Amino acid sequence: MIYFNIDQWQAWAPGIQSPDEWARWSGAPWLPPLNAAQPDVAFLPALQRRRLSRLARMAFAVAWPLAQAHSALPLVFVSRHGDTQRTFALLDDLAQQEPLSPTQFSLSVHNASIGLWSILRGDTSEMTALAAEGDGLEHGLLEAALLLQAGAPEVLLVIAEDSPPDAYAPWIHDVPFPYALGLLLTPGRDWQLSLSPCTADPSQHAAWPHALNLLRTLSRQQMHCQQQWKSRLWTWQCQH
């Protein structure tokens, strides 16, 4: 059992950005248009914006407002699939026997987004990039909770997934649309997260990824949600 507070949150998906828009989505979820829409990251210099993939832009878009009041902020970044669009482009270049771009390769690795975040914000706080299964949200929360227990006054947790290239579609079923969620976590006992074994069919999963299910809980001001992944059952409980 771990305890924590959710001080603030930010989320982005195509056409769903403000708390009111997320509240409407949470009441009756729909699939946003799968287009090339990208979040506004005008707070970054133009030269730096051009280096960011959509995955990185989504992560920056939800994290930047939460970090504005903090000069130093530990960060946990979670993405199950990472920057598949950029990685696939590199693999395509290899297949075509084209030379690889060192810049594109360096930006395709899983911790590239937090590296750019550290550079652009001048923040040398502890930062971690996780690649987890469908319950990556909860594993990221565990990592963030350990940082809080170690004395961090706040920790930023960011979960982001981009739509995969068409070639990957038969194997990636857990990204219904591009999305990112940022949580500013602080010490406290407003929320608790617990883990228990699950005896239900391990192949059965929720209709929406865990981060989107948590967003529905927060947007609707609900006190409780449960999320299953394989034999793991995670219980989120608000204490007030």
C-alpha positions as CSV (number, residue, x, y, z in Angstrom):
1,M,0.0,0.0,0.0
2,I,1.4,3.4,-0.9
3,Y,0.0,6.8,-0.2
4,F,0.3,10.1,-2.1
5,N,-1.5,13.3,-3.2
6,I,-2.4,14.3,-6.7
7,D,-1.8,18.0,-6.5
8,Q,-2.6,18.8,-10.2
9,W,-3.0,17.0,-13.5
10,Q,-2.9,17.8,-17.2
11,A,-3.9,15.7,-20.2
12,W,-3.9,15.9,-24.0
13,A,-5.4,14.0,-26.9
14,P,-6.5,15.2,-30.3
15,G,-9.3,17.6,-29.7
16,I,-9.4,16.9,-25.9
17,Q,-7.3,19.3,-23.8
18,S,-9.1,21.3,-21.2
19,P,-10.6,19.8,-18.0
20,D,-14.1,20.5,-19.3
21,E,-13.3,18.6,-22.6
22,W,-11.9,15.7,-20.6
23,A,-15.0,15.7,-18.3
24,R,-17.2,15.4,-21.4
25,W,-15.1,12.6,-22.8
26,S,-15.1,10.8,-19.5
27,G,-18.9,10.8,-19.3
28,A,-19.2,9.1,-22.7
29,P,-15.8,8.2,-24.2
30,W,-15.3,8.4,-27.9
31,L,-12.5,7.9,-30.3
32,P,-11.0,11.2,-31.4
33,P,-10.1,11.6,-35.1
34,L,-6.8,9.9,-35.8
35,N,-5.1,12.8,-37.6
36,A,-1.8,14.6,-37.4
37,A,-2.9,17.0,-34.7
38,Q,-0.2,17.9,-32.3
39,P,-0.2,19.8,-29.0
40,D,0.9,23.5,-28.9
41,V,4.4,23.7,-27.5
42,A,4.9,27.4,-28.3
43,F,6.6,27.9,-25.0
44,L,9.7,26.2,-26.5
45,P,12.1,27.9,-28.9
46,A,11.3,27.1,-32.6
47,L,14.6,25.3,-33.1
48,Q,13.9,23.0,-30.2
49,R,10.3,22.4,-31.2
50,R,11.5,21.0,-34.5
51,R,13.5,18.3,-32.7
52,L,10.5,16.9,-30.9
53,S,8.4,14.0,-32.2
54,R,4.7,14.1,-31.4
55,L,5.3,11.7,-28.5
56,A,7.7,14.2,-27.0
57,R,5.5,17.1,-27.8
58,M,2.6,15.4,-25.9
59,A,4.8,14.8,-22.9
60,F,6.1,18.3,-22.9
61,A,2.6,19.8,-23.3
62,V,1.2,18.1,-20.2
63,A,4.4,18.4,-18.1
64,W,5.4,22.0,-18.7
65,P,2.4,23.7,-17.0
66,L,2.8,21.4,-14.0
67,A,6.5,22.3,-13.7
68,Q,6.3,26.0,-14.3
69,A,6.4,26.9,-10.6
70,H,9.4,24.5,-9.9
71,S,13.0,25.1,-10.8
72,A,13.9,21.5,-9.9
73,L,11.4,18.6,-10.2
74,P,12.1,14.9,-10.3
75,L,10.4,13.2,-13.3
76,V,9.2,9.7,-14.1
77,F,8.3,9.2,-17.7
78,V,6.4,6.1,-18.8
79,S,5.6,4.8,-22.3
80,R,5.0,1.2,-23.1
81,H,5.8,1.5,-26.8
82,G,8.0,4.6,-27.0
83,D,8.6,6.6,-30.1
84,T,7.5,3.9,-32.6
85,Q,7.0,6.4,-35.4
86,R,10.6,7.6,-35.3
87,T,12.0,4.1,-34.7
88,F,10.0,2.7,-37.7
89,A,11.3,5.5,-39.9
90,L,14.9,4.4,-39.0
91,L,14.1,0.8,-39.7
92,D,12.6,1.8,-43.1
93,D,15.8,3.7,-43.9
94,L,17.8,0.5,-43.1
95,A,15.5,-1.6,-45.3
96,Q,16.1,0.9,-48.1
97,Q,19.8,0.9,-47.4
98,E,19.8,4.6,-46.7
99,P,22.2,6.2,-44.3
100,L,20.9,6.6,-40.8
101,S,20.7,10.1,-39.2
102,P,22.7,10.1,-35.9
103,T,20.3,12.8,-34.7
104,Q,17.2,10.8,-35.4
105,F,18.8,7.7,-33.8
106,S,19.7,9.6,-30.6
107,L,16.2,11.0,-30.4
108,S,14.6,7.5,-30.8
109,V,15.9,6.0,-27.6
110,H,13.4,5.6,-24.8
111,N,14.9,8.2,-22.5
112,A,15.4,10.8,-25.2
113,S,12.3,12.8,-24.1
114,I,13.5,13.2,-20.6
115,G,17.0,14.1,-21.8
116,L,15.6,16.9,-23.9
117,W,13.4,18.0,-20.9
118,S,16.5,18.1,-18.6
119,I,18.4,20.2,-21.2
120,L,15.6,22.6,-22.1
121,R,14.7,23.3,-18.5
122,G,18.2,23.2,-17.1
123,D,17.0,20.7,-14.5
124,T,19.4,18.0,-13.3
125,S,16.9,16.4,-10.9
126,E,16.6,12.6,-10.8
127,M,14.7,11.4,-13.9
128,T,13.6,7.9,-14.9
129,A,12.2,6.5,-18.2
130,L,10.2,3.3,-17.9
131,A,8.9,0.9,-20.5
132,A,6.3,-1.3,-18.8
133,E,3.4,-3.4,-19.8
134,G,-0.3,-2.3,-19.8
135,D,0.0,-1.3,-16.1
136,G,2.9,1.1,-16.7
137,L,0.9,3.8,-15.0
138,E,1.0,2.0,-11.7
139,H,4.7,1.0,-12.1
140,G,5.5,4.7,-12.8
141,L,3.5,5.6,-9.7
142,L,5.5,3.2,-7.6
143,E,8.7,4.8,-8.9
144,A,7.4,8.2,-8.1
145,A,6.3,7.2,-4.6
146,L,9.8,5.9,-3.8
147,L,11.1,9.4,-4.8
148,L,8.6,11.0,-2.5
149,Q,9.6,8.6,0.3
150,A,13.2,9.5,-0.3
151,G,12.4,13.2,0.5
152,A,11.3,14.7,-2.8
153,P,8.7,17.4,-2.1
154,E,7.1,16.9,-5.5
155,V,7.4,14.4,-8.3
156,L,6.2,14.7,-11.9
157,L,4.7,11.5,-13.5
158,V,4.1,11.6,-17.2
159,I,2.5,8.8,-19.3
160,A,2.4,9.2,-23.1
161,E,1.6,6.9,-26.0
162,D,1.4,7.8,-29.7
163,S,-0.4,5.9,-32.4
164,P,1.8,3.2,-33.9
165,P,2.8,3.1,-37.6
166,D,0.3,1.1,-39.7
167,A,2.8,-1.8,-40.0
168,Y,2.6,-2.3,-36.2
169,A,-1.2,-2.1,-35.9
170,P,-1.7,-5.9,-35.8
171,W,0.4,-6.2,-32.7
172,I,-0.3,-3.0,-30.8
173,H,-3.9,-2.9,-29.5
174,D,-3.6,-0.7,-26.4
175,V,-3.3,2.7,-28.0
176,P,-6.8,3.7,-29.2
177,F,-5.5,7.3,-29.9
178,P,-2.5,9.4,-29.0
179,Y,-2.7,10.6,-25.4
180,A,-0.6,12.0,-22.6
181,L,-1.3,12.4,-18.9
182,G,0.8,14.4,-16.4
183,L,0.4,14.1,-12.6
184,L,2.1,16.3,-10.1
185,L,2.4,14.1,-7.0
186,T,3.2,15.3,-3.4
187,P,3.5,13.5,-0.1
188,G,0.2,12.9,1.7
189,R,-2.6,10.4,2.2
190,D,-5.4,11.7,-0.1
191,W,-4.9,8.7,-2.4
192,Q,-3.7,5.1,-1.9
193,L,-2.7,2.5,-4.4
194,S,-2.7,-1.2,-3.5
195,L,-1.9,-4.3,-5.4
196,S,-3.5,-7.7,-5.0
197,P,-3.5,-11.0,-7.0
198,C,-6.3,-11.3,-9.5
199,T,-8.1,-14.6,-10.2
200,A,-10.1,-13.3,-13.2
201,D,-9.2,-14.2,-16.7
202,P,-5.7,-12.7,-17.2
203,S,-6.5,-12.1,-20.9
204,Q,-9.3,-9.7,-20.1
205,H,-8.4,-6.0,-19.9
206,A,-10.3,-2.7,-19.5
207,A,-11.7,-1.1,-22.6
208,W,-9.3,1.9,-22.2
209,P,-5.6,2.1,-21.2
210,H,-5.0,2.5,-17.4
211,A,-4.0,6.2,-17.8
212,L,-7.3,7.0,-19.6
213,N,-9.3,5.1,-17.0
214,L,-7.6,7.1,-14.2
215,L,-8.4,10.3,-16.1
216,R,-12.1,9.3,-16.1
217,T,-11.9,8.8,-12.4
218,L,-10.3,12.2,-11.8
219,S,-12.6,14.0,-14.2
220,R,-15.7,12.6,-12.7
221,Q,-14.4,13.2,-9.2
222,Q,-14.9,9.5,-8.3
223,M,-13.3,8.0,-5.2
224,H,-12.3,4.6,-6.5
225,C,-11.2,2.6,-9.5
226,Q,-9.7,-0.8,-10.2
227,Q,-7.4,-1.8,-13.0
228,Q,-6.4,-5.3,-14.0
229,W,-3.4,-6.4,-15.9
230,K,-2.8,-10.1,-16.3
231,S,-2.8,-11.5,-12.7
232,R,-2.3,-8.0,-11.1
233,L,-5.2,-6.0,-9.7
234,W,-4.5,-2.4,-8.9
235,T,-6.9,-0.5,-6.6
236,W,-6.9,3.3,-6.6
237,Q,-8.8,4.8,-3.6
238,C,-9.3,8.4,-2.7
239,Q,-9.5,9.0,1.1
240,H,-11.4,12.2,1.2
